[in-house]
Structure formats: C-alpha cells, structure tokens
Amino acid sequence: MRFAVIVFPGSNCDRDMYHAAKDALGEEAELVWYQSDENLADYDAILLPGGFSYGDYLRSGAIASTSSIVTEIKQQAALGKPILGVCNGFQVLLESGLLPGAMLRNKRLKFMCHFEELVVQNNETIFTTSYQKHERISLPIAHGEGNYYCDPATQQQLEANGQIVFTYGENPNGSVADIAGIINEQGNVLGMMPHPERAVEELLGSADGLKLFQSILHNWRESHVTSA
C-alpha cells in the first residue's frame, strides 16, 4: 500500500505521519509537497498531517484548503480513496467542506498538549475495524483550536449516520458532544484532532494509534482482493 503525506508550509507532523506509515506499519510512504506535480491517483491513501499550515493565518487550515492539491484531494475522496486528516489536517478538511462543522479555539483559550482518553464510537469504518466498539484508547492532543462545533441539525445527522467515530472520555476543549473525530457520509474521509501517528509504539507512551493505520491497510487489502 502506498501513502501520500501532504506537506504544506507550516506542517510539522508530516515526519511523524511518514514514520507511522513507513516504519511502524511497514508500507510505502512519500512526503508530497503541496505544489508538487505528483499525481495523487498513484497513491492508495492520502494523509493530511498536523501543524500550522500558513501559520494559521485567517483561520486554521483556511488558506491550505484553497490550494490546488486540495482540489485534487476532493477528486480522490469522491472516488472513495481513504483520506485521513489529523489536527491541522482535520481543520483543512473542515475548511474545504470535505467534512461538516468548524473548529473554534479551546474553551480555556490555551494551547493543550497531553495524552487524552478516547472512546471508539464506531468501529465499522475503514479506519477503525481493528478496534472494539467503545474501546478506550490513549492518544496525544496538541492544539489551540480543537473545539469542534456544528449546529444541532448537523450533530443530529452525525449521530444518526454513525459519523461520530471518536469521542473524548473527558472533554478537554469544549467540543460539541465530546467529538474528537468524525467521518464523511461516504465513509472514506476521517478527521480527528488527537494524533494517532504519535502513538504507534509503546516507547512513545502508547501504541493505540497503530490500530488505525492497521485498519486502513487491512481494509485496503480486503477491497483489492475482493475487486480482483
């Protein structure tokens, strides 16, 4: 399986994402500069890492969401390709309209960087089949604008469709319904604020994030065996 790790000016978790896919998972991975002429159709999954794209100017992820590579990511998403956006990557997905809702500043208006307990609410997505439903996992967060917001109608739709994938065990930032990660209706675009790529080895404090990447790989292999 071949992963594309998209790099914007200000990305700072791209190497972590690369390490998770290349070293921890053992698959092919490449860092793809946002102005690159690389064809994303040549990759099997696309990873949008955390950081501060364009220095979070205007709003987190706002400028990055207007780049031509995001237009191509939208095309690949429409074809069903797995897209994972973490932290700033999640913010880019929101700003681009690939996921519903918006991100606000943390309720205490402070940057937060520590491990949080999450609850797996939906383990039937291509990103979570290696987890148990309601499994509690430990992943680090590192954000100043991780307070997920959506209106009541959107929240109801997310809940009805099983699009809330991860929730916080104890809400650290004020997110609506304790939401830590959501997926699109098609089921192939996941955005989450906690960092699974920083939790792929026990040496890092937790290996709970590795299951997410293993889920992607397993389901990709299953789909290719089926299609073959």
Wavefront OBJ file of the C-alpha trace (Angstrom):
o trace
v 0.000 0.000 0.000
v 1.268 3.456 -0.877
v 0.571 6.518 1.304
v 0.889 10.178 0.316
v 1.703 12.527 3.211
v 0.776 16.053 2.109
v 3.143 18.803 3.266
v 2.053 22.450 3.458
v 4.159 25.429 4.552
v 3.966 25.150 8.340
v 3.244 21.408 8.564
v 5.215 19.945 11.453
v 3.753 16.456 11.938
v 4.486 15.236 8.430
v 7.537 13.235 9.537
v 5.526 11.641 12.327
v 2.860 10.606 9.805
v 5.540 9.312 7.443
v 7.116 7.286 10.272
v 3.751 5.764 11.212
v 3.048 4.584 7.655
v 6.589 3.706 6.586
v 8.284 2.369 9.710
v 5.548 1.340 12.147
v 3.122 -0.039 9.541
v 5.813 -1.157 7.099
v 4.214 0.216 3.926
v 5.337 2.672 1.245
v 5.026 6.367 2.063
v 6.119 9.585 0.409
v 6.148 13.208 1.509
v 4.272 15.189 -1.151
v 4.840 18.958 -1.244
v 1.599 20.858 -1.782
v 2.926 22.379 -5.027
v 4.204 19.043 -6.308
v 3.126 17.730 -9.695
v 2.718 14.261 -8.152
v -0.464 12.548 -9.281
v -2.427 11.592 -6.166
v -4.199 8.928 -8.200
v -0.968 6.939 -7.919
v -1.408 6.628 -4.132
v -3.729 4.323 -2.223
v -4.391 6.659 0.713
v -3.811 10.330 1.490
v -2.696 11.635 4.888
v -3.038 15.284 5.938
v -0.743 15.907 8.934
v -0.897 18.343 11.811
v 0.957 21.600 12.205
v 0.256 25.224 11.445
v -0.270 25.477 7.693
v 0.405 29.057 6.601
v 0.868 29.963 10.263
v -2.877 29.513 10.891
v -3.372 32.872 9.184
v -7.070 33.838 8.853
v -8.241 30.540 10.415
v -6.552 27.207 10.993
v -6.477 25.335 7.679
v -8.253 28.143 5.773
v -5.514 29.035 3.290
v -4.338 25.448 2.797
v -7.904 24.453 1.916
v -7.789 26.706 -1.164
v -4.668 25.106 -2.651
v -4.821 23.148 -5.897
v -3.735 19.936 -4.189
v -6.860 20.052 -2.000
v -8.928 20.244 -5.186
v -7.218 17.028 -6.257
v -7.792 15.506 -2.807
v -11.509 16.234 -3.213
v -11.456 14.364 -6.518
v -9.769 11.358 -4.915
v -12.202 11.484 -1.981
v -15.134 11.370 -4.399
v -13.633 8.183 -5.857
v -13.640 6.571 -2.407
v -9.933 6.801 -1.603
v -9.118 6.800 2.154
v -8.312 10.320 3.374
v -7.098 10.920 6.948
v -6.728 14.433 8.352
v -5.201 14.841 11.808
v -5.255 18.067 13.847
v -4.448 20.771 11.260
v -5.313 18.172 8.633
v -8.781 17.881 10.209
v -9.067 21.676 10.110
v -8.204 21.642 6.393
v -10.903 19.024 5.770
v -13.453 21.212 7.567
v -12.423 24.379 5.742
v -12.548 22.606 2.385
v -16.040 21.243 3.002
v -14.972 17.612 2.923
v -16.308 17.310 6.469
v -19.110 19.286 8.158
v -18.667 21.714 11.031
v -15.982 24.154 12.120
v -13.164 24.444 14.629
v -13.120 27.038 17.424
v -10.483 27.967 19.964
v -10.248 25.730 23.016
v -12.740 26.668 25.726
v -9.936 27.863 28.044
v -8.239 29.725 25.161
v -4.966 27.886 25.791
v -2.855 25.504 23.730
v -3.130 21.950 25.049
v -0.530 19.195 24.688
v -1.016 15.926 26.584
v -2.491 12.441 26.309
v -6.270 12.065 26.322
v -8.514 9.042 26.676
v -10.773 8.492 23.669
v -13.760 6.220 23.170
v -14.174 4.408 19.840
v -17.816 5.060 18.972
v -17.808 3.466 15.521
v -15.522 0.538 14.796
v -17.109 -0.282 11.453
v -15.242 2.310 9.377
v -12.223 1.541 7.212
v -10.144 3.381 9.829
v -11.359 1.583 12.953
v -12.082 -2.109 12.309
v -9.042 -3.126 14.376
v -10.636 -1.552 17.457
v -13.512 -2.807 19.585
v -16.683 -0.737 19.828
v -16.465 1.529 22.892
v -12.798 0.599 23.313
v -10.932 3.216 25.328
v -7.631 4.285 23.859
v -4.945 6.816 24.720
v -3.748 9.333 22.115
v -1.965 12.682 22.458
v -3.540 16.009 21.574
v -1.653 19.180 20.650
v -3.891 22.046 19.606
v -5.097 25.541 20.381
v -8.144 25.372 18.122
v -9.595 21.918 18.683
v -13.056 22.865 19.901
v -15.261 21.181 17.297
v -18.554 22.947 16.591
v -21.580 22.115 14.490
v -25.200 23.214 14.645
v -27.846 20.943 16.244
v -29.133 19.702 12.881
v -25.631 18.641 11.810
v -24.994 16.997 15.175
v -28.215 15.021 14.821
v -27.195 13.926 11.332
v -23.733 12.868 12.515
v -25.244 10.820 15.312
v -27.916 9.244 13.104
v -25.405 8.209 10.435
v -22.753 6.886 12.819
v -20.345 9.583 11.642
v -19.012 10.318 15.121
v -16.042 7.964 15.223
v -14.148 9.095 18.332
v -15.241 10.997 21.431
v -13.218 12.249 24.382
v -13.525 10.363 27.645
v -13.317 13.732 29.386
v -13.815 16.722 27.095
v -10.637 18.870 27.171
v -11.559 21.641 24.731
v -15.330 22.194 24.692
v -16.154 20.194 21.545
v -19.840 19.608 20.833
v -20.944 16.169 22.072
v -17.341 15.444 23.166
v -16.454 14.890 19.494
v -12.807 14.055 18.788
v -13.171 12.656 15.261
v -15.807 12.384 12.531
v -16.151 10.725 9.150
v -17.976 11.731 5.976
v -21.201 10.056 4.871
v -19.362 8.044 2.221
v -17.124 6.628 4.956
v -13.700 7.303 3.447
v -12.714 10.724 4.884
v -11.818 10.830 8.579
v -10.853 13.950 10.509
v -9.661 13.853 14.105
v -7.848 16.200 16.483
v -5.852 13.610 18.519
v -2.666 12.280 16.928
v -2.665 8.514 16.183
v 0.659 8.881 14.353
v 2.287 9.927 17.633
v 1.089 6.754 19.339
v 2.329 3.884 17.193
v 4.952 2.496 19.608
v 4.904 1.887 23.354
v 8.148 3.880 23.511
v 6.051 6.947 22.659
v 3.698 6.352 25.598
v 1.015 4.439 23.694
v 0.697 2.206 20.638
v -3.073 2.660 20.392
v -2.784 4.755 17.237
v -1.193 1.921 15.271
v -4.533 0.105 15.052
v -5.918 2.965 12.977
v -3.216 2.542 10.340
v -3.557 -1.243 10.507
v -7.280 -0.839 9.862
v -6.610 1.213 6.736
v -4.156 -1.388 5.455
v -6.397 -4.366 6.250
v -9.439 -2.868 4.560
v -7.434 -1.745 1.537
v -6.125 -5.299 1.119
v -9.620 -6.727 1.558
v -11.081 -4.416 -1.066
v -8.340 -5.261 -3.549
v -8.722 -8.994 -3.007
v -12.480 -8.630 -3.489
v -12.104 -6.464 -6.585
v -9.525 -8.852 -8.014
l 1 2 3 4 5 6 7 8 9 10 11 12 13 14 15 16 17 18 19 20 21 22 23 24 25 26 27 28 29 30 31 32 33 34 35 36 37 38 39 40 41 42 43 44 45 46 47 48 49 50 51 52 53 54 55 56 57 58 59 60 61 62 63 64 65 66 67 68 69 70 71 72 73 74 75 76 77 78 79 80 81 82 83 84 85 86 87 88 89 90 91 92 93 94 95 96 97 98 99 100 101 102 103 104 105 106 107 108 109 110 111 112 113 114 115 116 117 118 119 120 121 122 123 124 125 126 127 128 129 130 131 132 133 134 135 136 137 138 139 140 141 142 143 144 145 146 147 148 149 150 151 152 153 154 155 156 157 158 159 160 161 162 163 164 165 166 167 168 169 170 171 172 173 174 175 176 177 178 179 180 181 182 183 184 185 186 187 188 189 190 191 192 193 194 195 196 197 198 199 200 201 202 203 204 205 206 207 208 209 210 211 212 213 214 215 216 217 218 219 220 221 222 223 224 225 226 227 228
